[in-house]
Amino acid sequence: MPDVFISYARSTEGQAKKVEAALQAAGYAVWRDAELPAHRSYAEVIEERLRAAKAVVVLWSEEAVKSHWVRAEADEARQLGTLVQASVDATVPPIPFNQIQCADLREWDGSGDAPGWHKLLASVEALAQTEMLKDAPSGRKSARGVSVCVLPFANMSGDSEQEYFSDGISEDITTDLSKVSALAVTARNTAFQFKGKAIDVSEVARKLGVSHVLEGSVRKAGNRVRITAQLIDGQTGDHVWADRYDRDLTDIFEIQDELSRAIVEALKLKLLPEEKKAIESRGTTDAGAYNLYLMAKKYWVNGNWGDTRQLELVIRVCQRALDLDPNYARAWGLLAIVQCVLHFTFAGPGDGGIAAADRALSIDSSVAEAYCVRARHFYERGRFADCDKELARALELDPESWEVNRETGRIYYFERRFDEAVRRFEKAVSIDETDFNSWSLLASAYGALDDSAGLRRAAKMAAKHAEDAVADDPTNGAAVAALVFGFAVSGERERAKEWIERALLICPDNQIMRYNFACQTAKNLNDPEAAIDLLEPILPDFSISALKAFVADPDFDSLRENPRFVQLMDDARMRLQEAAATPAAAS
């Protein structure tokens, strides 16, 4: 029976052969469907080989995502705990596989030096070794192919406003360890589902299929920071390593580097020189700038979409970080993307973040968010081919970026490329499940595709996380709009109307909230006149970009023949034509 079963779509058989050859060279017995015997049924042999394999390597591609066979094989492997994933063409695995780490084998030539191949091989080794040790004494451990989940570090600062710092530290440690090719690391979102919960570490390890769990805490007070961490064997519950770092805040990068090295050493893994260099590359040497960047990012992720004050706050914090370190490329990238949203969505001042994006790329050409800003400028100018190139570059550089996936999804959505929008929004919410804005757009995209199950699921998730946001801030118009979406889709019409009425009393001037209320009133509450009533007061103040979105949004398709709506569209087109005569910001 095989050590490794390979699942793939027919169009990627060439890549499957390369993976097969490389695994065989590493000493593994490999099976794929080219070896089907002539006297037995296809399904019978597939099930037998798949269940017998120590590891099931699924090669995701655009065709594989659509294949019922590949998805069924991947699901069986997931349930058996033998799934190893790789993408051969940048395709994001479908739900629920998008919450499991996926090796990148784009343009892989079969060599053993590629980081994506190292990650895949390490996972295969870990699974194969686990099978070998099932009947061995519990004290025996494999030093090869281990895996780890970094649980969100607890905020021990006594100030909930410091949560951004402990979350940022957790995310950075996850990112650092992910750069170690011999180590499989659980995705950030999967780990963060345990945040704030009383957990049993061994149960977490069993549930996630990892050999080790890292947990810890962060206490930040003034210019001092204390970080404690402990690495725990997922099978025995024993501490493999533990330490406490009590330093000045200026030593935060040194602490993170020491912590990552200590974990690698405790797991008896080899850290390659290029991996060590990648881990130590922080983008800034200024701890104050780093702290401000984490703060700005937290406000951006959890912000009240539609409230320009929140965007202006993020911009101010980014600018302060850049005062401390003018060469902090990540801060320039975040500044660029927020300025872009403020400019195009709310007709804010400035150049739409293009100068900040160019500055980020002049410092570090791998800042993926900056390419999203360039893409948005091309999109607004109707240069869609150039827009696609920039988005492809952003996804190539950082396929795990929440910002990149969300912004790409938004552009695809308003281009009415709903299949592609769904993939990007699914990835965005897999990275940050609390992003109710992306959940809402994902639900709307599913609705445009007539996928009622996807629509209901995404709308339910949008409402779930929006409810938490509203509890923290009842004036969060974006969160209230997501709640209304959930009520409208679930058939709770009166409850949805009640929330709309209440929100308009609290935030009557929130354009985005009114827009989203109109979407739900037209699409799911089936009240076209009420939807137009919601839109009329705010249309004269809409930015050119917002008007384009208004024209493209599928939630208004049911209104396209309504005379009042037709008049609104005529006015919108007139404004768009006037805007087209005015040159847009160059990129």
N, C-alpha and C positions, 0 to 999 in steps of 0.2 A: 504494500500500500504506500501511497505517496507521502512524503514529508510536506509538500506544498501543492496546493490546488490553485490554478490560475483561472480567473474569470475575466472575460473581456468581450468586446463587440467585434464582429468580423472585420470591420474597417481598420482595426488596430492590431491585426494579427502579427504584423511586422514587429511592433513594440513588444507584444507578448512573447514572441520568439527570442527577443533580446533578453527579456527578464528571465525566461526559461534557461537560456544558455548561461547567464550570469549566476543564477541560483545553482545550477548543476556544477559550475566551476567552483562554487563555494562548498560543494559536497552534499547538496540536497537532492533527493529524488523528487522529481517534478511531474505533475500530470496536468494536461489541458485537453480539450475535447478533440484535438487532432488524433488522439490515440483511442478513440471509441472502437470497441470490438464490433465485428459485423453481426454477431449472433444475439446481441442483447439490446434491450430498449434503451433509448437515449436517457430518459428520465431516471431509470433504474440505476444506470451506471453513474450518472452525475451525482445522485444522492449518496450512493455508496462511497465514491471517491471523496466527495466533499466532507462527509461525516468522518471519514478516516484520516483526513489530512490534519497535520499539526498546525498548519497555517493556511489561510485562504487569501490569496493576493487578488484583490479586485482592481482592475485597471479602468478607471473612470474616463470616459470620453463623451463627446456630445451624443454619439450613437448609443453608448452604454447606458446613459441616463434614461433613454427611451426604451431600453430593452427589458421586457418583463423577466427574461431568463437571468440577466445579470443582477437585476434588483432582487430577485428571489434568492439567488445564490448569496448575495451580500447579506440579506436579512438572515438567512440560515446561519451564516458564519458569525454574524453579530450575536445571535442568540447562543451559539456554541462557544463564543469567546475566542474565536480564531481569526477574526477579520483583520487584514492589513490592507490599507488603501493607498493608491497612488493615482495621480491625474496625469494623463499623457498629453493633454492639449489645453490645460488651464481650466477645464470644466470643473465646476464646483459639485461635489457629491450631493445628491438629493436628500431631502429629509427622510429618516433621522440621521443619515450617515454624515451630514454636514457638521455634526457636533463632535465628530471623531477626527483625530489628526489624519492628514492625508499628505503623503510624500509627493514632491513635485518632480516628475520625470519628463517635463517638456524638453524636447530637443535632446534627450539623453541618447548618447551614442553607444551605450553598452559598457562604458568604462567603469572601473571600480572607484574612481576618485570623486564622482559627483555627490554633493551633499544629500540630494534626494535619494540616491541609491543607498548611501550609508544609512539613512533613516529607515528605509524599507528593510534592508538586510538586518539591521539591529532588531526590528520588530519580529521578523521571522526567527531570528536566533533566540529571542526571549520566549516566544511561544514554543519553539522546538525544545528548548531547555526545560521549560515548565513541564512538558509532557514527560521528559526523561526523569524528572525529580518527583513525579507524583507519588511514587511508592517509596521514595527515599526518606530517611529520617529527617524530621523537621529542621534540624540544625544545619543541614547542608544547603548551601546557597550557590546560585550561579552568579559569577561576576560578569557575565556577558549578556547583552541585550536587555538590560533592566529598563523599567519605566517608572514614571513618577507623576503624581498629581500635586500641584502647588495649591494648597487651600488658601483662600483669601486671608491675609494676616489680619488679626484683630486690632482694632484701633483702641489703644489703651490710654489715649491722651486726655480722656475726660471731657472731650469737646467734639461733638458730632461733626463740626465744621472741618475737623482734621481728617475726616474719613477719606477725602481725596488722596491724602498722602499715603496712608496705609494701603489703599487700593492700588495706587500707582507703584508702590514698592512691590506688591504682589505681582502685578502685571509685568514689571521689568524683570523680576526674577524668573517668571515663566518664560519670557522672551529670551533671556540669557541662556537658560537651560535648553531651550529649543534649538539653540545654535550648536549643541553638542550632537554630532551625527550618530553617536553610539547610544543615545538616550532618547526614548520615546516620551513625550510630555503631553499630558492631557490638555485639551484646549481650555483657554481662559474661561469661556462661558460655562463649560461643563463644571469646572472647579467652583465657579462663583455661585452655582446653585446651592451650595452648602453654606453660603455666607450667613452668619448670625444664627446658625442652627447648632444644637447640641448633637454631636455626631460620634459614632464609633468608627475609629480609623480603619480597623480591619474590615468593617462592613463597607466603608467607602472604597477601599482597595479592591474588595471582591466585586462590588457593583461596577466599578470602572475598569476592572481587569488590569490593574497596575500592581507592580511589585513593591512600590514604596510611596509614602505620602509625606509631604513636607508641610508643616504647620508652624505658625509663629505669631508674633505680635509686634506692634510698633507703638512706641511712646515718644511723642514729639512735644518738647516744651522749650520755648524760646529758641536758643541756638544749640540745644542738646537733643540728641535722639538716641533712643535705646531700642535695639532690635534683638529679639530672641527668636531662635529657630530650632526646630528639632526634626530630624529625618527618621521616619518610623518604618520598620519592616511591616508591610501590609499583611503578611501571613501570620507572624508571631505576635505583632504588636510591640516588639522590642524597639528601644531606641538604638539606631545605628550611629547616630551622631547628634550632638546638640551643642549650642554655644550661645553666648550673649555678647552683643557689641554695644558698648556704652561710650559714645564719642560725641564730638562736636558735629553739628549739622554739615559743616564743610567737608567732613570725611564720608559723606553718604555714598559716594561712588566707590571709594575704597572698601567700604563695608560690603556693598553688593558684589564687588569682584571677589573679595575674600570668601563670602558666603557661597558663591557659585563654585569657586575652586574647591572649597571644603566638601561640598556635596559630591562633586566629580571624584574627588579622592576617596571619600567614604564608600562610594559605589564601585571603586576600583576600575574606573573607566579611563581611557586615554583621551586627553584633550589635545587635539591637533593645533599646530601653531596658528593657523588661520582662524580657528574657532576661538582661541584665546584672544586674538586680536579683535575679533568681532564682538566678543563679550565686553571687552574693555572700552569699546567705542561708544561713548555716551552722547556725543553731540555737543556737549558743553562741559567745562570744568568748573563752572560756577554753580554752587549748590543753591544759591538764592534764585538764580534763573530757572533751575530745574524745578524748584518748589513752586514757583509762579506758573511755570508751564503746566505742571500737574493740576494746579488750581484752575487755570483757564480751561483745560481740557474737560475737567469735571463739570464746570458751568456749561460748556458747549454741549456735552453729551446729555446732560439732564435739563437742558434749558427749556424755557417756555417758548416754543416755536410760535412766532407771531408777535412776540413782545420785543421790539427793537432795543429796549433798554438792556435786555439780557445779552444781545449780540454786542452792544456797545461796551458792556462790562467785560466780555471776553477779549475784545480788542484792546481795552485799556490794560488788562492784566498781561496780555501778550507783549504789548509795547513796553511795559515796565520790565518784563523779563529780558527784552532785547536791549533795554538801557543797560542792564547788567552784563549782557553778553551779546554784542551786535552780530556775532557769527554763529548764533544758535539756529541752525537750519530748521529744526523741527518747530521752533516757535514761529519762525517766518512762515512755514507751511501752514500752521494753524491760523495765524493772522490772515494769510491770504484767503483761505477758504471761508472764514467768517466775514471778511470784507466783501467777498464775492456774493455771498448770500444777502448781506445787507444792501448791497448796490442793486442787484438784479431783482430781488424779491420785493424790496421796500423802497426802491429808488433812492437809496442812500448815497451820500457824497463819495467822491473819490473815483478811482479807476477800476473798481471792482476787484481789487486784490492782485492785479496783474504784476505790479511792481514788486510786491512782497513775494509773489510766486517766483519771479525771475531772480530775486535776491536769494531765495532758498535754494534754487537750482544752481546758482553760481557758487554756492558754498558746498552743496552736496547734491549731485545730480540724481540721487536715489530717493529724494523726498517725494513720495508718490502723490501726496495730497496736492502738491503744486501742479502736477499734470492735470488733475481734476479741474483746477481753476482755469488753466489754459483751455481745456475741453469745453468748459462752460462758455467762455468767450467765443470760441468757434461756433458753438451751438447757437448762441444768440445772433450771430452774424449769418447763420444759415450755411455754414461751411461744415456740413455733417460728416464728410469723409475725414476731414482733419480732426474733427471732434472725436470720431471713433479711434483714430490713431493715438490720440492723447489718452483716452480712456484705457485702451489696450496696454499702453506703456505703464500707466498707473497700476493696473491689475497685475501686470508682469512683475513689477517691482515689489509690490506688497499685496498679495492676494488675501492676506489676513487682516487688512486694515478696515476698520469699521467705517471710517470716513470715506475711503475709496469706494467701498461697496455701496454705501448709502447714496453718495453723490452720483455714481454711475447708474444706480437703479432709478434715481429721480429723472435723469436725462432720458434713459430708455423709456420710462413711463410716459413722459410728455412727448416722446416721439411715437407713442403708441406701439412700442415694441414690447408687448406685455410678457411674452415668454422669457425674454432676456431680463426684463425688470424683475420678474418673480425670482429668478436665480440670484440676482444681486441682493434683493431685499432679504431673501432667505438666508443668505450668507451674513448680511449685516446683523440680523436678529440672532443668528447663531453666535456671533461674536459678542453682542451685547443684547441680551434678552429683554432688558428693561426699556429698550428703544421703542416706545409706543408709536412714535411718528412713522417709523419704518414698518411696524406691524400694520398700521392703518393703510399705508400705501400698498403694502403687500396684499391686504384684503381687497382693496379696490382693484388691483391688477388681476387677482383671481376672479373677481366679479366680472371684469371685462372679458375674461377667457371662458365665462360661463362655468367656472369650477366652483359649485356651491359649497362643496366640502371644504375646499381651501379657503373660500371667503369666510365661512363661519368660524373655522379654526383661527384664522389670523385676526378676525374682528374680536373674537373672545380674548385672545392674548393681548390685543391692543387695549381693550377695556380693563383687563386685569392689572396691567402695569400702569395704566392711566389712573386707576383708582388710588394706587399708592401715591402717585404724584399729586393728585388732588387733595389727598389727606395732608400732605406736607404744605401745599399752597393752593387754597381754594380759588385763587385768581388765575391759575395756570390754564389759560384758554385753550392751548393745544391739547392738554390732558382732558379737559372737559369735552372737547370735540371728539376725542378718541372714545370717551365713555358713551357719548351719544351714538357714535358709530356702532358700538357693541349692542346698545339697547335696540337700535333700529334694525340691525341684522337679525337679532333674536326675536323680533316681533313685539317688543315692548314699546309700542308706539307712544302711549301716553307718558310713559316715563321719559322717553327721549324728548318729547315736546316740553315736558316740565323742566328738564335740564337746560334746554335751549333758552327758554324764557328766563330762567334764573341767571344763566351766564350772561345774557344780553343786558341784564340790569347791572351786573358787576363790571363787565368789560364791553361796553357798547361800541367802542372804537377799534376793537381787535379785528383787523381785516381778515387775517388767516382763519381765525375762529369762525367768523361769519361765513367765509368761503366754504369751510368744511361743513358747517351746519347746512348750507345750501346744497352741498353734495348729497348729504344723507336725506335731506327733505325731498330732493328730486328723485334719487335712486331707490331708497329703501322705505321712505315714508309715503312715496307716490303722491306728493302734493306740489305740483309744478308752480302754482301761483304763489304759494308760501315761499318756495325756493327763490323765485324771482324777487319777491319782496325783500328777502334777506340780501340779495346781491345789489339791488339798485342803489342803495345809499353809499356803497363803497366803490363801485365801478369807476366813478370819476377820479378817484385817487389811486387806482391801481397803476403799478409800474408797467412798462412795456412788456417785460418778461412775464409778469403775472397775467397779463392779458393773453399772451401766447399760451400759457398753461390753461387758462380759462377756455380758450378755443379748442384745445386738444383733449381736455379732461373727459374720459369716457363716462364719468358720473353724470354728465349733462347731456348725454346722447339722447335721452328720452325727451329732452326739451327742444330739440333742434327744429321742430316744426311749429312750436308755439310762437304766435305773432309777437308777443312782448319780448320773448327771448331772441327772436330774429332781429328785432330792432336793437337790442343790446349788442348782438353780434355785429350788426352793421356799424354801430358806433365804435365797437372795438376794432374792427378792420380798418376803419378810417384812421384811428389813432396809430395802428400798426403801420399803415402806409406812410403816415407822416413821419413816424420814427425811422422807417427804412430809408427815408431821404436824408437822414442825419447820420454821418459816419459813426460807427461804434468804436469803443476803445480798441486800439490795436493790440494784438498779442504776438 
